[in-house]
Amino acid sequence: MTDFHHVSVLLEESINALNIRPDGIYLDGTLGGAGHSSRIAARLTTGTLIGVDRDPKALAAAAERLAPWADRVKLVHSNFRELDAILDGLGIPAVDGILLDLGVSSPQLDEAARGFSYMADAPLDMRMDPSDSLTAYDIVNTWSQEDLRHILFTYGEERYAPLIAAAIVRQREPAPIETTLELVDVIRSAMPQKALREKQHPAKRSFQAIRIAVNDELGAVDSVMGRAIDRLNPEGRLAIITFHSLEDRIVKNAMAEAVRGCTCPPEFPICVCGKKPKLKLISRKPITAGEEELAANPRARSAKLRVAERL
């Protein structure tokens, strides 16, 4: 069995949210270890599951886990932001449900060699798809001080972003910063003592920010929202799990816009834009993990599931 085990967050909630029909077509755009997808496939008879992931290791693990339902599964190595190309390539005009779990898979975080972790030494990488060109090394060693400050503050919500960005630029002048623990040392050196005494690891926010930038995670979410809504059949469900406030804001706003439809100013007596609502919300507030799940999987604490249905 491929060594790729990931605990699926909000598993029951997301499967129920999709309202799965045995003959329907469903797309899991963040396949991972196929925890969600195996449950979807098990509910299908004549239907089809499309599993998408940008990580070849995840696809290999998912192929093994989904083997009992291979006759109803199509696996695609791609980024979910390429949704139109994925479905067009399969000759599928629309689907009955789309699931996106935007969290980083545990094996990606825990496999030291991939450079996601600030707890083990490894080359600065952080690519979810090893065939992508941009790495954490490139960002840390070539991006301007202002660009570094921006991503650390915006993506990592790091209040010491200016100090850390300046320290990175100083450190890389004589020689590049090569590894994760070298970067951790630079981050530590830039932070005041009171910050180093906090419970959270001092590099956590910076590593998150760099990872988001390497994989253009927010750009992918932003670009897929409209595509996902337009590729749903009537009564098809869109279920998205986010772990970061910026991701959640993109999803929330895109769903709200599709629910509202008309974009005319409130003072207009009649609609002149012609835009009609495309979605209805299944749950107005995001669905979060219960106490039992949180006790078993603390990583679920920041997870939010938003669900909407195509009109």
C-alpha positions in Angstrom: 0.0 0.0 0.0 1.4 3.4 -0.9 2.5 5.3 2.2 -0.1 8.2 2.0 -2.5 8.2 4.9 -4.7 11.2 5.6 -7.5 11.7 8.0 -10.4 13.2 6.1 -12.0 16.2 7.8 -15.7 16.7 8.1 -16.2 13.4 6.3 -19.8 12.6 7.2 -20.9 16.2 6.9 -19.4 16.6 3.4 -20.7 13.3 2.1 -24.2 14.2 3.3 -23.9 17.7 1.9 -23.3 16.3 -1.6 -26.7 14.5 -1.6 -25.2 11.7 -3.6 -27.4 9.9 -6.2 -26.3 6.4 -7.3 -26.3 7.4 -11.0 -24.8 10.8 -10.5 -21.4 12.2 -11.6 -19.2 13.6 -8.9 -15.8 15.4 -8.9 -13.4 15.4 -5.9 -11.0 18.1 -6.9 -8.6 17.5 -3.9 -8.5 13.7 -4.0 -5.7 13.2 -1.4 -5.8 9.8 0.1 -9.3 9.3 -1.2 -11.0 9.4 2.2 -13.9 11.4 0.9 -13.8 9.8 -2.5 -14.0 6.2 -1.3 -17.2 7.1 0.5 -18.6 8.8 -2.6 -17.6 5.8 -4.9 -19.2 3.3 -2.5 -22.6 5.1 -2.9 -22.5 4.9 -6.7 -23.9 2.2 -8.9 -24.0 3.4 -12.5 -22.6 6.8 -11.6 -19.0 8.2 -12.0 -16.5 9.6 -9.6 -13.8 11.9 -11.0 -10.8 12.2 -8.7 -8.3 15.1 -9.3 -5.1 15.8 -7.5 -1.9 17.7 -8.3 0.2 15.4 -6.2 1.3 12.1 -8.0 1.8 10.3 -4.7 -1.7 11.1 -3.6 -3.1 9.8 -6.9 -1.1 6.5 -6.5 -2.5 6.1 -3.0 -6.0 6.9 -4.1 -5.8 4.4 -7.0 -5.2 1.6 -4.5 -7.8 2.8 -2.1 -10.4 3.1 -4.8 -9.6 -0.2 -6.5 -12.8 -1.9 -5.3 -14.8 0.7 -7.3 -12.4 1.1 -10.3 -15.2 0.6 -12.8 -16.8 3.9 -11.7 -13.7 6.0 -11.1 -11.6 8.2 -13.3 -8.4 9.7 -11.9 -6.8 12.8 -13.3 -3.4 14.4 -12.5 -4.2 18.1 -12.6 -5.0 21.2 -10.5 -8.7 21.7 -9.7 -8.4 25.2 -11.1 -8.3 23.5 -14.5 -11.8 22.2 -14.0 -13.1 23.1 -17.5 -10.2 21.4 -19.2 -10.6 18.3 -17.0 -14.3 17.9 -17.7 -13.9 18.8 -21.4 -11.2 16.2 -21.7 -13.5 13.5 -20.3 -16.4 14.7 -22.5 -18.5 15.5 -19.5 -20.5 18.8 -19.8 -21.7 19.0 -16.2 -21.6 17.1 -12.9 -24.0 16.5 -9.9 -21.5 17.4 -7.2 -18.1 19.0 -6.6 -16.1 18.6 -3.4 -13.0 20.6 -2.6 -11.0 20.0 0.6 -8.5 22.9 0.6 -6.4 21.7 3.4 -2.9 20.4 2.9 -2.8 16.6 3.3 -1.1 15.3 6.4 1.5 13.2 4.4 2.6 16.3 2.6 3.1 18.1 5.9 4.7 15.2 7.6 7.1 14.0 4.9 10.2 15.9 5.8 11.8 15.7 2.4 9.1 17.8 0.8 10.0 20.9 2.8 6.6 21.7 4.1 7.6 21.2 7.8 9.4 23.6 10.1 10.2 20.7 12.4 12.6 18.7 10.2 15.5 19.7 7.9 15.0 19.5 4.2 15.5 21.5 1.0 13.2 24.5 0.7 10.5 23.0 -1.7 6.8 23.0 -0.6 5.5 22.1 -4.0 2.3 20.1 -4.0 3.0 19.1 -7.6 6.7 18.4 -8.0 6.5 19.3 -11.7 5.7 22.9 -10.9 8.6 25.3 -11.4 8.3 27.7 -8.4 9.7 26.5 -5.1 10.0 27.9 -1.6 13.8 28.3 -2.3 12.9 30.6 -5.2 10.6 32.8 -3.1 13.0 33.0 -0.1 16.1 33.7 -2.2 14.8 35.8 -5.1 11.7 37.7 -4.1 12.0 41.3 -3.0 11.8 42.3 0.6 8.5 44.0 0.0 7.0 40.9 -1.7 8.2 38.8 1.2 6.7 41.1 3.7 3.4 41.1 1.8 3.0 37.4 1.6 4.1 36.9 5.2 1.6 39.5 6.5 -1.3 38.7 4.1 -1.1 34.9 3.8 0.4 34.1 7.2 -1.1 37.0 9.2 2.4 37.3 10.7 2.6 40.5 12.7 6.4 40.5 12.5 6.4 40.2 8.7 8.6 43.4 8.2 11.2 42.1 10.6 11.3 38.6 9.1 11.4 39.8 5.5 14.3 42.1 6.3 16.2 39.3 8.1 15.7 36.9 5.1 17.1 39.5 2.7 20.1 40.1 5.0 20.8 36.4 5.5 20.7 35.5 1.8 23.1 38.2 0.7 26.3 36.3 1.4 24.8 32.9 0.5 21.4 31.5 -0.4 19.1 30.0 2.4 19.0 26.4 1.4 17.0 24.4 3.9 13.9 24.6 6.1 15.8 24.7 9.4 18.1 27.5 8.1 14.9 29.5 7.4 13.5 28.7 10.8 16.7 30.1 12.4 16.4 33.3 10.3 12.8 33.7 11.4 13.6 33.1 15.1 16.4 35.6 14.9 14.1 38.3 13.6 11.4 37.9 16.3 11.3 39.5 19.7 11.7 37.3 22.8 8.1 37.6 23.8 7.0 36.1 20.4 9.4 33.2 20.9 7.8 32.3 24.2 4.3 31.9 22.6 2.9 28.4 22.4 2.7 28.4 18.6 6.0 27.6 16.8 7.5 30.9 15.6 7.9 29.7 12.0 4.4 28.3 11.6 2.8 31.4 10.1 5.7 32.2 7.8 5.8 28.6 6.5 2.1 28.7 5.8 2.5 31.9 3.9 5.3 30.7 1.7 3.5 27.4 1.0 0.4 29.3 -0.1 2.5 31.5 -2.4 4.4 28.5 -3.9 1.2 26.7 -4.8 -0.8 29.8 -5.6 -3.5 28.3 -3.4 -5.7 31.4 -3.2 -5.5 32.0 -6.9 -6.6 28.5 -7.5 -9.6 28.9 -5.3 -10.6 32.2 -6.8 -10.3 30.9 -10.4 -12.3 27.7 -9.8 -15.3 29.2 -8.1 -17.1 30.5 -11.2 -16.1 27.4 -13.2 -17.4 25.1 -10.5 -20.8 26.8 -10.3 -21.2 26.8 -14.1 -20.3 23.1 -14.4 -23.0 21.9 -12.0 -26.2 20.3 -13.2 -29.5 21.7 -11.7 -29.7 20.6 -8.1 -26.0 19.7 -8.2 -24.1 20.5 -5.0 -20.9 22.4 -4.3 -19.2 21.5 -1.0 -16.0 23.3 -0.1 -13.9 22.8 3.0 -11.5 25.7 3.9 -8.9 26.0 6.6 -7.8 29.6 6.2 -9.7 32.8 6.6 -8.6 34.1 3.2 -9.8 31.0 1.4 -13.1 31.0 3.3 -13.7 34.6 2.3 -13.2 33.9 -1.4 -15.6 30.9 -1.2 -18.2 32.8 0.9 -18.2 35.9 -1.3 -18.4 33.8 -4.6 -21.3 31.8 -3.3 -23.1 34.9 -2.0 -22.7 36.6 -5.4 -24.1 33.6 -7.2 -27.0 33.4 -4.7 -27.8 37.1 -5.2 -27.6 37.2 -9.0 -28.5 40.8 -9.7 -25.6 43.3 -9.2 -27.6 46.5 -9.9 -27.3 49.2 -7.2 -30.1 49.1 -4.6 -31.6 52.4 -5.8 -32.3 51.0 -9.3 -36.1 50.5 -9.6 -35.7 47.5 -11.9 -32.8 45.1 -12.7 -30.9 46.1 -15.8 -27.9 43.8 -15.4 -29.9 40.7 -16.3 -28.0 38.5 -13.9 -30.1 35.7 -12.3 -29.3 33.7 -9.1 -27.3 30.5 -9.9 -27.1 29.0 -6.4 -29.1 28.6 -3.2 -27.2 28.1 0.1 -27.8 24.8 1.9 -26.4 26.1 5.1 -26.1 29.8 5.7 -23.4 29.4 8.3 -20.4 27.2 7.7 -20.4 23.6 9.1 -17.6 23.0 11.6 -16.2 19.9 13.3 -17.9 18.5 16.5 -16.1 17.8 19.7 -15.6 14.1 18.9 -13.8 14.8 15.7 -11.7 17.6 17.3 -10.6 15.2 20.0 -9.5 12.7 17.4 -8.1 15.2 14.8 -7.0 18.6 16.2 -6.2 19.7 12.6 -10.0 19.9 12.0 -10.4 22.9 14.4 -10.0 25.5 11.7 -12.1 23.6 9.1 -15.2 25.2 7.6 -17.6 23.5 5.2 -19.8 25.7 3.0 -22.5 24.1 0.8 -24.6 25.4 -2.0 -27.0 24.0 -4.7 -27.3 24.9 -8.3 -30.6 26.3 -9.3 
